[in-house]
Amino acid sequence: MKFSKYHALGNDYIVIDPKDLNEKLSEDKIKVICDRHFGIGSDGILYGPEESKSCDFSLRIFNPDSSEAEKSGNGLRIFSRYLWDQSLVSYDEFTIQTKGGVVTSTIGEKGLSVSVGMGKVRFTHESMGEPEVTSAIMNVKGLEFTYYLANVGNPHCVILLDDINPNFAKEFGSIIENDSRFINRTNIQFVQIIDKSSIQIEIWERGAGYTLASGSSSTAAASVAYALGLCHSNINVYMPGGMINIKLDKQFFATMTGDVRKICDGEISREALVSF
C-alpha cells in the first residue's frame, strides 16, 4: 500500500490514493496505519482523489479512531499540495468535494502555502439555519464554561478563556467532546484573545485528541471572535504548531491560508496489516 505523508503546522496526515489500493481500507487498517507505535502514525488519513460529478476532485477524511470526518482545513491544504505534487493541479483555483461541503483551493509559493475557501461559517450544529452567534453554559469537573457553537462543515465548540495551555485542553477536551448535548461529538477550541488581529488557541479534535494545529478549528475560533466583535475580519490564529491566517467577509465566508510541508513517500508493508 503506497502512501505520502505531509504535515501542516505539525498536524500530520497520510494520503492514500484509491488507485494504489488493491484491497479495502477497513476500519482496523485505518487504526493501525494511524497508530504511532504499530503503524506509520498520523492525525488521520486523506483518501483520494476520487471522482466527483460536481467538483474537480472528491476527498474522504478518516480520523485515527476510523471515524469519518466531514472536513479538515489542514487536511484539505495537505491534499491540495498532494494534487500539486502529482501534477494534477496548477496555480489555478480548483474545487474539492468533502462530506462537509465543497471547498475551493489555491496553491501558492510552489506548494509551500495553500489557501482554502472553507465556505460559510454557521453558528449552530444543526444542518439548517444560520442564527447569530449565541452563548450557552456547561459545567465540567466543577468549572463553568461559556461556549459558542460553530459549523465549518464539521461541528465546533469554542470556549473563550483568559489563559490557555496544553494540559488544560487535554484535561477537559475529551469530556467536552463526548458531552451528551453534542449528538455527533464535537471539536473543541480553547481561545485566548491577544488583540484585534490575533488569537491563540489550544485544540482538542474529535476522533483524534490533542492536536498541534487545525484549519477548521482556526476558522471556527476566528469566526466566533469576529462575530463577538473581539477581532477584525483578518485574524492570525496561533497554535502550538504555528500560525494560520483566516479572512472573513461580512457573510462569514472564510478563507484559510497556511503552510504545508511534505515528509515522505513510502509503502506500508503487508505484514503490518496481516492480522487484519
C-alpha positions as CSV (number, residue, x, y, z in Angstrom):
1,M,0.0,0.0,0.0
2,K,1.7,3.2,-1.2
3,F,1.3,6.4,0.8
4,S,2.5,10.0,1.0
5,K,2.9,11.8,4.4
6,Y,2.7,15.6,4.9
7,H,2.2,17.9,7.8
8,A,0.5,21.3,8.1
9,L,2.0,23.0,11.2
10,G,2.6,19.7,12.9
11,N,-0.9,18.3,12.1
12,D,0.2,15.3,10.1
13,Y,-1.8,13.3,7.5
14,I,-1.2,10.3,5.3
15,V,-2.5,10.5,1.8
16,I,-3.6,7.2,0.2
17,D,-4.7,7.3,-3.4
18,P,-7.5,4.8,-4.2
19,K,-5.7,3.8,-7.4
20,D,-2.8,2.4,-5.4
21,L,-5.1,0.1,-3.4
22,N,-6.0,-3.5,-4.3
23,E,-8.0,-4.2,-1.1
24,K,-10.5,-2.4,1.1
25,L,-9.3,0.3,3.6
26,S,-11.0,-1.2,6.6
27,E,-11.6,0.4,10.0
28,D,-9.0,-1.8,11.6
29,K,-6.4,-0.9,9.0
30,I,-7.1,2.8,9.4
31,K,-6.5,2.5,13.1
32,V,-3.2,0.6,12.7
33,I,-1.9,2.9,9.9
34,C,-2.5,5.9,12.1
35,D,-1.0,4.4,15.2
36,R,2.3,5.9,16.2
37,H,3.7,2.6,17.5
38,F,2.2,-0.1,15.3
39,G,1.8,1.9,12.1
40,I,3.2,5.0,10.3
41,G,1.5,7.4,12.7
42,S,-0.7,10.3,11.8
43,D,-3.6,12.5,12.8
44,G,-5.7,10.9,10.0
45,I,-5.9,9.6,6.5
46,L,-6.8,11.5,3.4
47,Y,-8.4,9.1,0.9
48,G,-8.4,10.5,-2.6
49,P,-8.6,11.8,-5.1
50,E,-12.0,10.2,-6.0
51,E,-14.2,11.2,-8.9
52,S,-16.9,13.9,-8.3
53,K,-19.8,14.8,-10.6
54,S,-19.8,18.4,-9.4
55,C,-16.2,19.2,-8.4
56,D,-12.7,18.7,-9.8
57,F,-11.9,16.2,-7.0
58,S,-13.5,14.4,-4.1
59,L,-11.9,13.5,-0.8
60,R,-12.7,11.3,2.2
61,I,-11.1,12.1,5.6
62,F,-10.6,9.4,8.3
63,N,-9.7,10.1,11.9
64,P,-7.3,7.8,13.8
65,D,-10.2,6.1,15.5
66,S,-11.5,5.2,11.9
67,S,-14.5,7.6,12.2
68,E,-15.0,9.7,9.1
69,A,-14.6,13.5,9.4
70,E,-16.8,15.9,7.3
71,K,-14.0,18.4,6.8
72,S,-10.4,19.2,7.8
73,G,-8.8,22.5,7.0
74,N,-5.2,21.2,7.4
75,G,-6.2,18.0,5.6
76,L,-7.5,20.0,2.7
77,R,-4.4,22.0,2.4
78,I,-2.3,18.9,2.5
79,F,-4.5,17.1,-0.1
80,S,-4.2,20.2,-2.3
81,R,-0.4,20.0,-2.0
82,Y,-0.5,16.3,-2.9
83,L,-2.5,17.1,-6.0
84,W,0.1,19.7,-6.9
85,D,2.9,17.2,-6.4
86,Q,1.1,14.7,-8.6
87,S,0.8,17.5,-11.3
88,L,-3.0,17.2,-11.2
89,V,-3.4,20.9,-10.5
90,S,-1.6,24.2,-11.3
91,Y,-1.9,27.7,-9.8
92,D,-5.5,28.0,-11.0
93,E,-8.3,27.6,-8.4
94,F,-9.8,24.1,-8.1
95,T,-12.7,22.6,-6.2
96,I,-12.8,19.6,-3.8
97,Q,-15.9,17.8,-2.6
98,T,-16.0,16.7,1.0
99,K,-18.7,15.3,3.3
100,G,-18.8,18.8,4.8
101,G,-19.4,20.6,1.5
102,V,-17.4,22.0,-1.4
103,V,-14.2,24.0,-0.9
104,T,-12.1,26.0,-3.3
105,S,-8.3,25.7,-3.1
106,T,-5.4,27.7,-4.5
107,I,-1.7,26.8,-4.4
108,G,0.9,29.4,-3.5
109,E,4.7,29.6,-3.0
110,K,5.4,26.5,-5.2
111,G,3.2,24.3,-2.9
112,L,4.6,25.6,0.4
113,S,1.5,27.6,1.1
114,V,-2.2,26.8,0.3
115,S,-5.3,28.9,0.6
116,V,-8.7,27.2,1.0
117,G,-12.1,28.8,0.8
118,M,-13.8,27.0,3.7
119,G,-17.3,28.2,2.9
120,K,-19.8,30.0,5.1
121,V,-19.4,29.5,8.9
122,R,-22.7,28.9,10.7
123,F,-23.1,29.3,14.4
124,T,-25.0,26.1,15.0
125,H,-24.5,22.4,14.8
126,E,-27.8,21.9,13.0
127,S,-27.9,21.1,9.3
128,M,-30.1,24.1,8.6
129,G,-30.4,27.6,9.9
130,E,-27.8,30.4,10.4
131,P,-28.6,32.1,13.7
132,E,-26.3,34.8,15.1
133,V,-23.6,33.6,17.5
134,T,-25.1,32.8,20.9
135,S,-23.6,31.6,24.1
136,A,-24.5,28.7,26.4
137,I,-23.2,27.4,29.7
138,M,-21.8,24.0,30.6
139,N,-20.3,22.7,33.9
140,V,-17.3,20.3,33.7
141,K,-15.5,18.9,36.7
142,G,-16.7,21.7,38.9
143,L,-15.8,24.5,36.4
144,E,-18.4,26.6,34.5
145,F,-17.6,27.3,30.8
146,T,-19.3,29.7,28.4
147,Y,-19.2,28.2,25.0
148,Y,-20.3,29.1,21.4
149,L,-21.2,26.7,18.6
150,A,-19.8,27.0,15.1
151,N,-20.1,24.8,12.0
152,V,-17.5,24.8,9.3
153,G,-18.9,21.7,7.6
154,N,-18.0,19.9,10.9
155,P,-19.0,20.8,14.4
156,H,-17.1,23.0,16.8
157,C,-17.4,24.2,20.4
158,V,-15.5,27.5,21.1
159,I,-14.6,28.4,24.6
160,L,-13.0,31.8,25.4
161,L,-10.6,31.9,28.4
162,D,-8.2,34.4,29.9
163,D,-5.4,31.9,29.8
164,I,-4.9,28.6,27.9
165,N,-2.4,25.8,27.9
166,P,-2.0,22.3,26.5
167,N,-2.6,20.5,29.9
168,F,-6.0,22.3,30.3
169,A,-7.0,21.2,26.8
170,K,-6.0,17.6,27.4
171,E,-7.8,17.5,30.8
172,F,-11.2,18.9,29.6
173,G,-11.1,18.2,25.8
174,S,-12.2,14.6,25.8
175,I,-15.0,15.2,28.4
176,I,-16.5,18.1,26.3
177,E,-16.1,16.2,23.0
178,N,-18.3,13.4,24.3
179,D,-20.8,15.6,26.2
180,S,-24.4,14.3,25.5
181,R,-25.5,17.7,24.2
182,F,-23.3,17.1,21.1
183,I,-25.1,14.4,19.2
184,N,-22.2,13.7,16.8
185,R,-19.5,14.7,19.3
186,T,-17.6,18.0,18.7
187,N,-14.2,19.6,18.1
188,I,-13.2,22.0,20.9
189,Q,-11.1,25.2,20.8
190,F,-9.9,26.9,23.9
191,V,-9.3,30.5,22.8
192,Q,-7.4,33.4,24.2
193,I,-7.8,36.8,22.5
194,I,-4.4,38.5,22.0
195,D,-5.5,41.6,20.2
196,K,-7.9,42.7,17.4
197,S,-6.0,40.8,14.7
198,S,-4.7,37.7,16.6
199,I,-5.8,34.9,18.8
200,Q,-4.2,31.9,20.5
201,I,-5.9,28.5,20.6
202,E,-5.5,25.0,22.0
203,I,-7.3,22.3,20.2
204,W,-9.0,19.0,21.1
205,E,-10.0,17.3,17.9
206,R,-12.9,14.9,17.7
207,G,-11.7,11.4,16.9
208,A,-8.0,12.5,17.1
209,G,-7.4,14.1,20.5
210,Y,-5.0,16.9,21.4
211,T,-3.8,18.4,18.1
212,L,-0.9,20.9,17.4
213,A,-2.9,22.7,14.7
214,S,-6.2,22.6,12.9
215,G,-7.5,24.6,9.9
216,S,-11.2,24.1,10.7
217,S,-10.6,24.9,14.4
218,S,-8.8,28.1,13.4
219,T,-11.7,29.0,11.2
220,A,-14.3,28.3,13.9
221,A,-12.4,30.2,16.6
222,A,-11.7,33.2,14.4
223,S,-15.3,33.4,13.2
224,V,-16.6,33.5,16.8
225,A,-14.1,36.1,17.8
226,Y,-15.1,38.2,14.8
227,A,-18.8,37.7,15.4
228,L,-18.5,38.8,19.0
229,G,-16.6,42.0,17.9
230,L,-13.4,40.9,19.7
231,C,-11.4,40.8,16.5
232,H,-11.3,42.3,13.0
233,S,-12.1,40.2,9.9
234,N,-8.4,39.4,9.2
235,I,-7.2,37.2,12.0
236,N,-3.9,35.4,12.6
237,V,-4.6,32.2,14.7
238,Y,-1.6,31.0,16.7
239,M,-1.3,27.3,17.8
240,P,1.5,25.2,19.2
241,G,2.3,24.1,15.6
242,G,2.3,27.5,14.0
243,M,0.0,30.2,12.6
244,I,-2.9,30.1,10.2
245,N,-4.5,33.3,8.7
246,I,-8.2,33.5,8.5
247,K,-10.0,36.1,6.4
248,L,-13.8,36.6,6.8
249,D,-16.3,38.6,4.9
250,K,-19.5,40.1,6.3
251,Q,-21.4,37.0,5.5
252,F,-18.8,34.8,7.3
253,F,-17.4,33.2,4.3
254,A,-13.9,32.1,5.5
255,T,-10.6,31.8,3.6
256,M,-7.8,30.0,5.3
257,T,-4.1,30.3,4.4
258,G,-1.3,28.3,5.9
259,D,1.9,26.3,5.3
260,V,2.2,22.7,4.1
261,R,5.4,20.5,4.2
262,K,6.0,17.1,2.6
263,I,7.6,14.5,4.8
264,C,8.0,11.4,2.7
265,D,6.6,8.8,0.2
266,G,6.6,5.2,1.1
267,E,5.0,1.8,1.1
268,I,3.3,0.1,4.0
269,S,4.4,-3.5,4.4
270,R,1.7,-6.1,4.2
271,E,2.9,-7.8,7.4
272,A,2.0,-4.6,9.3
273,L,-1.6,-5.2,8.4
274,V,-1.6,-9.0,8.0
275,S,-3.7,-9.7,11.1
276,F,-6.5,-7.6,9.7
